[in-house]
Amino acid sequence: MADRATTSPSRRDFLKASTAVAAVSTMGIARTAHAAGDDTLRIALIGCGGRGTGAARQALRADKHVKLVAMADMFDDRLQSSLNVLKLQADVAGKIDVPGERQFVGFDAYKKVLAMREIDVVLLTTPPFFRPMHLKAAIEAGKHVFAEKPVAVDAPGVRSVLETSRKAKEKNLSIVSGLCLRYSHGFQETIKRLRDGALGAIRVVQANDYRGSIWVKPRQPDWTDMHWQLRNWYYFTWLSGDFNVEQHVHYLDISSWIMGGQYPVKAIGLGGRQQRTGKEFGHIYDHHSVVYEFAGGEKLFSNCRQQRGCKGDISCHVMAEKGVAEVDERRFTITTDQGKWKYNKQDKDFYQVEHDELFAGIRSGKPINNGDYMAKSTLLAIMGRMATYTGQEITWEMAMNSKEDLTPEKLAWGPIETPAVAMPGVTKFV
Ligand SMILES: NC(=O)c1ccc[n+]([C@@H]2O[C@H](COP(=O)([O-])OP(=O)(O)OC[C@H]3O[C@@H](n4cnc5c(N)ncnc54)[C@H](O)[C@@H]3O)[C@@H](O)[C@H]2O)c1
């Protein structure tokens, strides 16, 4: 007969068992969810604005067994309006379960979401400044991530994202990037042809982003500086990176893809503000023009403008040994003296495809990691801003190793200055 001392669990056995449970909890999510007899993937949304609301809907449509269970925002009104919009979408309304106790607001809202062990996937859709810190915390907490572009506003942020992305690979966690054009079949097919040599050597890519201006949120009497800047985050470089980073990053990323994943060795540029000169537009520019050069001497001409009443064009033009190509959301053509090739298929909604692939990767235990290109393409855009703000030639090494950290002294409600508009020749590279 066994005595009690050998049959009753000792503290050592108990600790062993708890360690085993902890190990299981860091394994692939699908496996733990199945172990719990429930294959539902639980999603949280951090940043409940226009894009976040769209991303939440796409995530909820991407997989049969998903639920939105928590939401975080800086402001309660944004969170409530996002939740209300989502509840009105007949195709996803039944997958929303976000009671008051799982709605979080303020600077630390993301921490409260990430502390919830039951959450498997987080959607990071705040202004870009917060992305490196939210991404790092999400991967540390063992969550799969959808991260909107751009993923940083300065080089320390980019370096942090590269490091976090490496950790995500080690932990078998997904990072799917909101550089959604990468998930467009039209772009994939056209760029594959270019890389397979349809035009021979590519000499020049011109990336354009010409568009009108965007929203401004008029300052209210009870708003502190921080409140006003956060509501108008687009117009502050520390929050958005400036619009050549915030918006033009899409086609800069496409340009690098066209160049076979290369990033340029140097850049020189000019820019400024002509239409958006008022205080309500913070301190960002309204036009940037940058010439990047690759190691083999190929050029990337990057032009972006946000001014009303001017011609629009958001595209990449490729000039190569044997002809030219035009690449944008509606036009995929490759022209040589042998004729013109066109991508004629109806492209699927790439915003949906990126979520379909994120969830399929999680389910199959083969998580997607877009970390490398999303970080480097963000730096490509930041490097352009460094060139236009300073008027100096900026090399890739300078940009990657830059010490400029745009984080304000205090991340808290209250006073915060609007920086002076950058002045080429005066503003220093840091
Ligand atoms: N891939 C695309 O085509 C695409 C399209 C639109 C926007 N975006 C990206 O999505 C991001 C958000 O853009 P948007 O248009 O939805 O802006 P938005 O202003 O509508 O939404 C941002 C939300 O984040 C909230 N927020 C701010 N700081 C926060 C914090 N620290 N924690 C939690 N919430 C916070 C804001 O209050 C706001 O509700 C940007 O990075 C933008 O570039 C991508």
PDBQT file of the ligand as one rigid body, heavy atoms in Angstrom, charges set to zero:
ROOT
HETATM    1  N1  LIG A 501      -3.731  50.552 -45.065  1.00  0.00    +0.000 N 
HETATM    2  C1  LIG A 501      -4.470  51.574 -45.392  1.00  0.00    +0.000 C 
HETATM    3  O1  LIG A 501      -4.836  51.746 -46.544  1.00  0.00    +0.000 OA
HETATM    4  C2  LIG A 501      -4.863  52.571 -44.333  1.00  0.00    +0.000 A 
HETATM    5  C3  LIG A 501      -5.981  53.394 -44.518  1.00  0.00    +0.000 A 
HETATM    6  C4  LIG A 501      -6.309  54.296 -43.502  1.00  0.00    +0.000 A 
HETATM    7  C5  LIG A 501      -5.527  54.380 -42.357  1.00  0.00    +0.000 A 
HETATM    8  N2  LIG A 501      -4.439  53.561 -42.225  1.00  0.00    +0.000 N 
HETATM    9  C6  LIG A 501      -3.574  53.638 -41.029  1.00  0.00    +0.000 C 
HETATM   10  O2  LIG A 501      -4.326  53.315 -39.863  1.00  0.00    +0.000 OA
HETATM   11  C7  LIG A 501      -3.884  54.090 -38.754  1.00  0.00    +0.000 C 
HETATM   12  C8  LIG A 501      -5.091  54.829 -38.165  1.00  0.00    +0.000 C 
HETATM   13  O3  LIG A 501      -5.642  55.681 -39.146  1.00  0.00    +0.000 OA
HETATM   14  P1  LIG A 501      -7.191  56.115 -39.124  1.00  0.00    +0.000 P 
HETATM   15  O4  LIG A 501      -7.478  56.708 -40.433  1.00  0.00    +0.000 OA
HETATM   16  O5  LIG A 501      -8.020  54.989 -38.619  1.00  0.00    +0.000 OA
HETATM   17  O6  LIG A 501      -7.139  57.267 -38.019  1.00  0.00    +0.000 OA
HETATM   18  P2  LIG A 501      -8.281  57.643 -36.976  1.00  0.00    +0.000 P 
HETATM   19  O7  LIG A 501      -7.910  58.950 -36.374  1.00  0.00    +0.000 OA
HETATM   20  O8  LIG A 501      -9.615  57.500 -37.608  1.00  0.00    +0.000 OA
HETATM   21  O9  LIG A 501      -8.136  56.502 -35.874  1.00  0.00    +0.000 OA
HETATM   22  C9  LIG A 501      -7.090  56.405 -34.957  1.00  0.00    +0.000 C 
HETATM   23  C10 LIG A 501      -7.706  56.036 -33.610  1.00  0.00    +0.000 C 
HETATM   24  O10 LIG A 501      -6.676  55.701 -32.689  1.00  0.00    +0.000 OA
HETATM   25  C11 LIG A 501      -7.016  56.305 -31.440  1.00  0.00    +0.000 C 
HETATM   26  N3  LIG A 501      -5.813  56.437 -30.625  1.00  0.00    +0.000 N 
HETATM   27  C12 LIG A 501      -4.876  57.420 -30.641  1.00  0.00    +0.000 A 
HETATM   28  N4  LIG A 501      -3.883  57.113 -29.790  1.00  0.00    +0.000 NA
HETATM   29  C13 LIG A 501      -4.210  55.938 -29.209  1.00  0.00    +0.000 A 
HETATM   30  C14 LIG A 501      -3.600  55.120 -28.230  1.00  0.00    +0.000 A 
HETATM   31  N5  LIG A 501      -2.395  55.436 -27.694  1.00  0.00    +0.000 N 
HETATM   32  N6  LIG A 501      -4.215  53.988 -27.835  1.00  0.00    +0.000 NA
HETATM   33  C15 LIG A 501      -5.421  53.638 -28.361  1.00  0.00    +0.000 A 
HETATM   34  N7  LIG A 501      -6.052  54.392 -29.298  1.00  0.00    +0.000 NA
HETATM   35  C16 LIG A 501      -5.452  55.508 -29.717  1.00  0.00    +0.000 A 
HETATM   36  C17 LIG A 501      -7.661  57.610 -31.831  1.00  0.00    +0.000 C 
HETATM   37  O11 LIG A 501      -8.390  58.198 -30.775  1.00  0.00    +0.000 OA
HETATM   38  C18 LIG A 501      -8.506  57.190 -33.012  1.00  0.00    +0.000 C 
HETATM   39  O12 LIG A 501      -9.775  56.730 -32.605  1.00  0.00    +0.000 OA
HETATM   40  C19 LIG A 501      -2.787  55.014 -39.306  1.00  0.00    +0.000 C 
HETATM   41  O13 LIG A 501      -1.541  54.447 -39.064  1.00  0.00    +0.000 OA
HETATM   42  C20 LIG A 501      -3.056  55.054 -40.795  1.00  0.00    +0.000 C 
HETATM   43  O14 LIG A 501      -1.909  55.264 -41.593  1.00  0.00    +0.000 OA
HETATM   44  C21 LIG A 501      -4.106  52.651 -43.179  1.00  0.00    +0.000 A 
ENDROOT
TORSDOF 0
